[in-house]
Amino acid sequence: MAGDTNEKPSSNDQAPETRQAQAQSRLAQVSSHLASPSKALEPSQIQPKRSRRKRASSNDPPADHSDVLTQLDTLRKLASTPNTSRSGYIRQKEAGKLWVRERVEALLDEGSLREVGSVAGQVDWRLLDSSEGGPKGTEEPAKFTPSNSVQGFGKLNGRRIVFTADDYSLRAGHADGALWEKTNYIEKLALSLRVPIVKLVDGSSGGGSVTTIKKQGFSYVPPLPAFEHAVKQLNEGIPNLGAVLGPAIGLGAARVTICHFSVMAGDVGSLFNAGPKVVEGATFEEGLSLRDLGGPDIHCRNGTIDNLAMNELDAFSQLRRVLSYLPNSGSSIPPVVSSSDPPNRRDLALRSIVPRKRERTFSPHAVITSVVDSGSWFEIGGLWGTTTIVGLGRLNGHPIGIISNNGQINSGALDASGSQKLTRHLKLCDVMNLPLLQFVDVPGYAVGTVSERSATMRHGVNLAAAYFTTTMPVFSVITRRVYGVAGGVMLDCRDPRMRVAWPSGDWGSLPLQGGIEVGHSAELKRAAKEGGE
């Protein structure tokens, strides 16, 4: 109430002397909390606050992750040690085949392996109890089934490569949870790093299986995740080299066949779209062995596989040999080596190597080995398309591609398989930046009913397209005959032309003997009639 005499006065109503006294009192309180300069502590006297550290317990995992590293080492050891009691390993050895890691060791330079995905696979873990030591919850691998493909980096004669190697002893090389992704990754690495890739195929090389479908509980539209990258590698000149070291089935067969160069181990290799049991149900062909269905006598003679090797070690030797001629990619030059064979060497034996009598043949292999650097000739596809000869060699240490007609087979007439063989080799030389040296002795395209049924002209014009679309230098030596469209295709494919003729050379639109008989048949018949013949 206005008249209430007990109302306390506000601070604003206090006298100025009172407010000043309160302010001085508060200032004195604050000042008392401040240390004087004479009592200030030196920095060395200031003790940092210590955080409380939890005392380590025997149940805690080690700080250096040694438990995890030990588990990884155990898995690597299990993967690199063969299980000699496994039925797949026993079957591998009974077939006379090397185990996958024996193959890798035999292929690569010693000590050059750098594996990728070494612990990929399926692990069954076992929980350790307290009596076995280790922190609480520690596990160790009880059983490990590694991915059935060994992949990674390595070197061939000092050249860095990437590789894939199928393990047929594990589910016959069929796809598991890691194989597709590992292979896809390696294919991408070859493309990204522009390094050669080597494929050791034994089995389906990642193809599907009934077991996989049963385990997943569903089927799927067949994918080809790595093929896109493989095709890009081929087009960019990244060497793709493949070896058939067992039954190459389905996807495995496709992976090795698409390579720039392929070789089959003659003692253990085979290749087919589907195995004998599937074939039996589809075509009723019973009792076929792997070799009967797709052995080397079939596929090294029809051009599916380039070369035949005596065994696995010979196959590895051929892979190393081929790579020595090729660059890392089409954007680099092929490797040049020093040569002890003088580039100006002359071989007088070549003057008489082509017989004067047309009915006699000569050895084109002898011509090739005489011209190129000593010991440098490497033939490709010697068992198929035998009317032609192709391969690799060196002149003064420089790698080149080589083509020759083979007059010892069907007089050297270009047939369907010979044209396909030349087409394939032209594309290889073009993408690998290899100049081409060719020894020409061609009477024309093959004739007759067999030639017509095998589409000789179709494959012949495909060869012509390859000659006129490739861009590598072509140097031609006319050793004997050059006739017809086939002769024009081989010798008129560059402008300006680079060609020379030996004294034995003979050429024309067609052979004169046959041409006279066709062009003057009426006169010849009339002369024969008048002569009483």
C-alpha positions in Angstrom: 0.0 0.0 0.0 1.1 3.5 -0.7 1.0 4.3 3.0 2.8 1.2 4.1 5.9 2.3 6.1 7.5 -1.2 6.0 8.3 -1.1 2.2 12.1 -1.6 1.6 13.7 1.0 -0.5 15.1 -0.2 -4.0 18.8 0.0 -4.9 18.1 3.0 -7.0 16.8 4.8 -3.9 20.0 4.1 -2.0 22.3 6.9 -1.3 25.3 7.4 -3.7 27.7 6.8 -0.7 26.1 3.4 -0.1 26.3 2.2 -3.8 30.0 3.3 -4.0 30.8 1.3 -0.8 29.2 -1.8 -2.3 31.1 -1.4 -5.6 34.4 -1.1 -3.7 33.6 -4.2 -1.7 33.0 -6.3 -4.8 36.1 -5.0 -6.5 38.1 -6.1 -3.4 36.6 -9.6 -3.6 37.6 -10.0 -7.3 41.1 -8.7 -6.6 41.7 -11.1 -3.9 41.3 -14.0 -6.3 44.1 -12.7 -8.6 47.6 -13.7 -7.7 50.1 -10.9 -7.4 53.0 -10.9 -10.0 55.5 -11.9 -7.3 53.5 -15.1 -6.7 52.9 -16.1 -10.4 54.0 -19.7 -11.2 56.7 -20.4 -13.7 55.6 -22.6 -16.8 57.8 -25.4 -15.5 55.8 -25.4 -12.2 52.5 -25.8 -13.9 51.5 -29.5 -13.8 49.4 -30.6 -16.8 46.2 -32.4 -16.0 46.5 -36.1 -16.3 43.6 -38.0 -17.9 42.6 -41.1 -16.1 43.8 -44.1 -18.0 41.9 -47.3 -17.9 43.9 -50.1 -16.6 44.4 -52.7 -19.3 42.5 -55.9 -18.9 43.6 -59.4 -20.0 40.3 -59.6 -21.9 41.0 -56.6 -24.1 42.4 -57.2 -27.7 46.0 -56.3 -28.3 46.6 -52.7 -29.3 48.9 -53.6 -32.2 46.2 -55.7 -33.9 48.5 -58.7 -33.7 45.5 -61.0 -33.3 44.1 -60.0 -36.7 47.5 -60.2 -38.4 48.0 -63.7 -37.0 44.6 -64.7 -38.4 45.5 -63.4 -41.8 48.9 -65.2 -41.7 47.1 -68.4 -40.8 44.7 -68.0 -43.8 47.5 -67.3 -46.2 49.4 -70.4 -45.0 46.3 -72.5 -45.4 45.7 -71.2 -48.9 49.3 -71.8 -50.0 49.5 -75.3 -48.6 47.9 -78.1 -50.7 45.4 -80.3 -48.9 46.8 -83.6 -50.1 43.8 -85.5 -48.8 41.3 -83.5 -50.7 39.7 -85.5 -53.6 40.2 -82.6 -56.0 43.9 -82.4 -55.3 44.3 -86.1 -55.7 42.4 -86.0 -59.0 44.6 -83.1 -60.2 47.8 -85.1 -59.5 46.4 -88.4 -61.0 45.7 -86.5 -64.2 49.4 -85.5 -64.4 48.7 -81.8 -63.8 50.5 -79.2 -61.7 48.7 -77.7 -58.7 47.7 -74.1 -59.3 50.5 -72.6 -57.1 53.1 -74.9 -58.7 52.0 -73.4 -62.0 52.3 -69.8 -60.8 55.8 -70.6 -59.4 56.9 -72.2 -62.7 55.5 -69.3 -64.8 56.8 -66.2 -63.0 60.3 -65.0 -62.3 61.5 -66.2 -59.0 60.3 -64.1 -56.1 58.1 -61.8 -58.2 54.7 -62.9 -57.1 52.5 -60.3 -55.5 49.2 -61.9 -54.8 45.9 -60.1 -54.9 43.0 -61.5 -52.8 45.1 -64.1 -51.1 42.7 -64.7 -48.2 39.5 -64.5 -50.3 37.3 -67.6 -49.7 35.1 -69.2 -47.1 36.2 -69.5 -43.5 34.7 -71.5 -40.6 35.7 -69.8 -37.4 36.2 -71.5 -33.9 35.8 -69.5 -30.7 38.7 -70.1 -28.3 37.8 -70.9 -24.7 39.5 -69.4 -21.6 41.9 -72.3 -21.2 43.4 -71.7 -24.7 44.5 -68.2 -23.8 43.9 -64.9 -25.6 41.4 -62.2 -24.9 37.8 -63.1 -24.5 36.0 -63.6 -27.8 39.2 -64.6 -29.7 38.6 -66.7 -32.8 40.8 -68.7 -35.1 40.2 -70.3 -38.5 38.9 -73.9 -38.1 38.5 -74.5 -41.8 39.4 -72.4 -44.9 38.4 -73.0 -48.5 40.2 -70.5 -50.5 38.9 -68.9 -53.7 39.5 -71.3 -56.6 41.7 -68.8 -58.5 45.1 -67.4 -57.7 45.6 -63.9 -59.1 47.9 -61.0 -58.8 51.1 -59.4 -60.1 54.3 -61.0 -61.3 57.1 -60.7 -63.8 58.0 -62.6 -67.0 61.7 -62.1 -67.9 61.6 -58.9 -65.9 58.4 -57.6 -67.5 55.6 -56.8 -65.0 52.3 -58.6 -65.7 49.0 -59.4 -64.1 47.7 -63.0 -64.1 44.8 -65.3 -63.3 45.3 -69.0 -62.6 42.4 -71.4 -62.1 42.4 -74.0 -59.3 40.6 -77.0 -60.8 41.1 -78.9 -57.6 38.4 -76.7 -56.0 35.0 -77.2 -57.5 36.5 -77.6 -61.0 37.1 -73.9 -61.3 33.4 -73.0 -61.1 32.5 -69.6 -59.7 32.4 -69.0 -56.0 31.7 -65.9 -54.0 35.0 -64.3 -54.8 36.1 -65.6 -58.2 34.0 -63.4 -60.4 35.0 -60.2 -58.5 38.7 -61.2 -58.3 38.8 -61.9 -62.1 36.9 -58.7 -62.9 39.3 -56.7 -60.7 42.4 -58.1 -62.4 40.9 -57.5 -65.9 40.4 -53.8 -64.8 43.9 -53.6 -63.5 45.4 -54.7 -66.8 43.4 -52.1 -68.6 44.1 -49.3 -66.1 47.8 -50.0 -65.6 48.3 -51.0 -69.3 50.3 -54.2 -68.5 50.0 -57.6 -70.2 47.7 -60.2 -68.7 48.3 -64.0 -68.6 45.4 -66.4 -68.1 46.1 -70.0 -67.0 42.8 -71.8 -67.7 41.8 -75.1 -66.1 38.0 -75.6 -65.8 35.2 -73.2 -66.3 37.3 -70.3 -65.1 34.4 -68.7 -63.2 31.5 -70.2 -65.1 28.3 -71.1 -63.3 27.4 -74.4 -61.8 24.4 -76.3 -60.4 26.0 -76.2 -56.9 26.1 -72.4 -57.0 22.4 -72.2 -58.0 21.4 -74.6 -55.3 23.4 -72.7 -52.7 22.0 -69.3 -53.7 18.4 -70.6 -54.1 17.8 -68.9 -57.4 19.1 -68.8 -61.0 20.0 -65.7 -63.0 20.5 -64.3 -66.5 24.1 -65.2 -67.3 26.4 -62.2 -66.9 29.8 -61.6 -68.5 31.2 -59.0 -66.1 34.9 -59.2 -67.2 34.4 -59.5 -71.0 33.9 -55.8 -71.5 37.3 -55.1 -70.1 38.9 -58.0 -72.0 37.6 -56.6 -75.3 38.9 -53.2 -74.5 42.3 -54.7 -73.7 42.4 -56.4 -77.1 41.5 -53.2 -78.9 44.1 -51.2 -77.1 46.9 -53.6 -77.7 47.3 -54.8 -74.1 48.8 -58.3 -74.6 46.3 -61.1 -73.7 48.1 -64.4 -73.4 46.2 -67.6 -72.5 47.2 -71.2 -71.8 44.8 -74.3 -71.7 46.2 -76.5 -68.9 43.2 -78.8 -68.4 39.6 -79.0 -69.6 38.7 -75.4 -70.6 34.9 -75.4 -70.4 32.3 -72.8 -71.4 33.5 -69.5 -70.0 37.0 -70.8 -69.5 37.1 -71.8 -73.2 35.9 -68.3 -74.2 38.4 -66.5 -72.0 41.4 -68.3 -73.5 40.2 -68.3 -77.1 39.7 -64.5 -77.2 43.4 -63.9 -76.3 45.9 -62.5 -78.7 47.9 -65.7 -78.4 46.8 -69.0 -76.9 48.6 -72.3 -76.3 47.4 -75.8 -75.2 49.4 -78.3 -73.1 49.2 -81.4 -75.3 49.3 -83.9 -72.5 46.5 -82.5 -70.3 44.7 -79.8 -72.3 41.2 -79.9 -73.9 38.6 -77.3 -74.7 34.8 -77.5 -75.4 31.5 -75.7 -75.0 30.1 -78.4 -72.7 31.4 -81.6 -71.3 30.8 -85.2 -72.5 27.7 -85.8 -70.3 26.0 -82.7 -71.6 26.9 -83.6 -75.2 25.6 -87.1 -74.7 22.2 -85.7 -73.7 22.1 -83.2 -76.5 23.6 -85.1 -79.5 23.5 -88.7 -78.3 27.3 -89.0 -78.8 28.2 -91.5 -76.1 31.5 -92.5 -74.6 33.4 -89.4 -75.6 36.6 -88.6 -73.7 37.8 -85.1 -73.1 40.4 -85.4 -75.8 37.9 -86.9 -78.2 35.6 -84.0 -77.7 38.0 -81.1 -77.7 41.6 -82.2 -77.5 44.7 -80.6 -79.1 44.3 -82.6 -82.3 41.0 -80.8 -82.8 41.5 -77.3 -81.6 45.1 -76.8 -82.6 44.2 -77.8 -86.1 41.1 -75.7 -86.5 42.5 -72.4 -85.3 40.6 -72.2 -82.0 44.0 -72.4 -80.2 47.1 -71.0 -81.8 49.9 -73.3 -80.7 50.4 -76.8 -79.3 52.9 -77.3 -76.4 54.3 -80.6 -75.2 53.4 -80.0 -71.6 52.7 -77.2 -69.1 56.3 -76.1 -68.8 56.6 -75.8 -72.6 53.3 -73.8 -72.6 54.9 -71.3 -70.1 58.0 -71.1 -72.2 55.9 -70.1 -75.2 54.0 -67.5 -73.3 57.3 -65.9 -72.2 58.6 -66.1 -75.7 55.6 -64.4 -77.3 55.6 -61.6 -74.7 59.2 -60.8 -75.6 58.1 -59.5 -79.0 55.1 -57.4 -77.8 54.8 -54.0 -76.2 52.9 -53.3 -73.0 50.1 -51.7 -75.0 49.4 -50.3 -78.4 50.5 -46.9 -77.3 54.1 -48.0 -76.8 56.8 -49.4 -79.0 57.8 -53.1 -79.0 60.9 -54.0 -77.0 64.2 -53.9 -78.9 67.0 -56.3 -77.9 70.7 -56.4 -78.8 71.5 -58.8 -81.7 74.8 -60.5 -82.5 73.5 -61.2 -86.1 74.9 -58.5 -88.4 72.1 -56.6 -90.1 74.1 -56.5 -93.4 74.7 -60.2 -93.5 74.1 -61.9 -96.9 73.1 -65.5 -97.4 74.1 -66.6 -100.9 72.2 -69.9 -100.4 69.0 -67.9 -101.0 70.0 -67.4 -104.6 69.4 -71.0 -105.4 66.7 -71.9 -102.9 63.8 -71.4 -105.4 64.1 -74.1 -108.1 64.1 -73.1 -111.7 61.6 -75.8 -112.5 58.1 -74.6 -111.6 57.0 -78.1 -110.6 59.4 -78.2 -107.7 58.7 -76.5 -104.4 61.0 -75.0 -101.8 60.9 -74.5 -98.0 59.5 -71.2 -97.0 60.6 -71.9 -93.4 64.2 -72.0 -94.7 63.7 -68.6 -96.3 62.3 -67.0 -93.1 65.0 -68.4 -90.7 67.7 -67.2 -93.1 66.4 -63.7 -93.3 65.6 -62.9 -89.7 68.0 -62.6 -86.8 69.4 -66.0 -85.9 67.2 -67.9 -83.5 64.5 -65.2 -83.4 61.8 -67.0 -85.5 58.7 -68.0 -83.6 55.8 -69.6 -85.6 52.2 -69.1 -84.6 49.4 -71.5 -85.7 51.7 -74.0 -87.4 49.0 -76.8 -87.4 46.1 -75.0 -89.0 45.7 -72.8 -92.1 48.8 -74.6 -93.5 48.7 -72.9 -96.9 50.1 -69.9 -95.1 52.8 -69.4 -92.4 52.7 -66.6 -89.8 54.8 -65.7 -86.8 57.1 -63.3 -85.1 60.9 -62.6 -85.6 63.5 -59.8 -85.3 65.6 -57.8 -87.7 68.6 -56.2 -86.0 66.9 -56.8 -82.7 63.6 -55.1 -83.7 60.5 -57.3 -83.4 58.5 -57.8 -86.6 55.5 -59.8 -87.9 56.1 -62.3 -90.6 53.8 -63.8 -93.3 54.6 -66.3 -96.0 52.6 -68.4 -98.5 53.4 -72.1 -98.3 53.8 -73.6 -101.8 54.3 -77.0 -100.2 50.6 -77.2 -99.3 48.0 -77.0 -102.1 50.6 -75.1 -104.2 50.2 -72.2 -101.8 46.7 -71.3 -103.0 44.8 -69.2 -100.4 42.0 -71.2 -98.9 39.4 -70.3 -96.3 41.5 -71.3 -93.2 44.7 -69.7 -94.7 42.8 -66.4 -95.2 41.5 -66.5 -91.6 44.9 -67.1 -90.3 46.4 -64.2 -92.2 43.6 -61.9 -91.1 44.1 -62.7 -87.5 47.9 -62.1 -87.8 47.5 -58.8 -89.6 45.3 -57.5 -86.8 47.8 -58.7 -84.2 50.6 -56.8 -85.9 48.6 -53.7 -86.4 47.5 -53.4 -82.7 51.0 -54.3 -81.4 52.8 -51.8 -83.7 54.8 -54.5 -85.4 56.0 -53.9 -89.0 55.2 -56.7 -91.3 57.6 -58.6 -93.6 55.9 -61.0 -96.1 57.3 -63.5 -98.6 54.7 -63.8 -101.4 54.3 -66.9 -103.5 50.5 -67.1 -104.2 48.9 -68.6 -107.3 45.5 -67.1 -106.3 42.6 -68.2 -104.2 41.9 -71.9 -103.9 39.5 -73.4 -106.4 37.2 -76.4 -106.6 34.1 -77.7 -104.8 35.8 -78.0 -101.4 36.9 -74.4 -101.6 33.5 -73.1 -102.7 31.8 -75.1 -99.8 34.2 -73.6 -97.2 33.4 -70.0 -98.3 36.9 -69.2 -99.6 35.8 -66.0 -101.3 34.0 -64.7 -98.2 37.1 -65.2 -96.1 39.3 -64.0 -98.9 37.6 -60.6 -99.1 37.7 -60.4 -95.3 41.4 -60.8 -95.6 41.4 -58.0 -98.2 39.5 -55.7 -95.8 42.2 -56.5 -93.1 45.0 -55.6 -95.4 43.4 -52.3 -96.4 42.3 -51.2 -92.9 45.4 -52.0 -91.0 48.1 -49.3 -90.9 51.4 -50.9 -89.9 54.2 -50.8 -92.5 54.2 -53.8 -94.9 57.4 -54.8 -96.8 56.9 -57.5 -99.4 59.3 -59.9 -101.1 58.0 -61.6 -104.2 59.7 -65.0 -104.0 57.8 -66.7 -106.9 54.2 -66.3 -108.1 51.8 -63.5 -107.7 48.5 -64.1 -109.5 44.9 -63.0 -109.4 42.9 -61.1 -106.7 44.8 -62.8 -103.9 48.1 -61.5 -105.3 46.7 -58.0 -105.7 45.4 -58.1 -102.1 48.7 -59.0 -100.6 50.9 -56.6 -102.7 48.7 -53.6 -103.5 47.6 -52.8 -100.0 49.9 -49.9 -99.3 50.5 -46.6 -101.0 53.4 -46.0 -101.5 54.2 -49.7 -102.0 57.3 -51.3 -100.5 58.1 -54.4 -102.4 61.0 -56.1 -104.1 61.1 -59.2 -106.4 63.6 -62.0 -106.5 64.8 -63.2 -110.0 62.5 -66.2 -109.5 59.4 -63.9 -109.5 56.5 -64.5 -111.9 53.3 -62.5 -111.9 50.2 -61.7 -113.8 46.4 -61.4 -113.6 46.3 -65.2 -113.9 48.7 -68.0 -114.9 49.4 -67.8 -118.6 48.9 -71.5 -119.2 45.4 -71.6 -117.8 44.6 -68.2 -119.2 45.5 -69.2 -122.7 43.3 -72.3 -122.5 40.3 -70.2 -121.3 40.8 -67.1 -123.5 41.5 -69.1 -126.7 39.4 -72.2 -126.1 37.5 -71.8 -129.5 40.8 -71.6 -131.5 42.3 -74.5 -129.6 39.2 -76.6 -130.3 39.2 -75.7 -134.0 42.9 -76.4 -134.3 42.4 -79.8 -132.6 39.5 -80.6 -134.9 41.5 -79.7 -138.0 44.4 -81.7 -136.8 42.2 -84.7 -136.4 42.5 -84.8 -132.6 
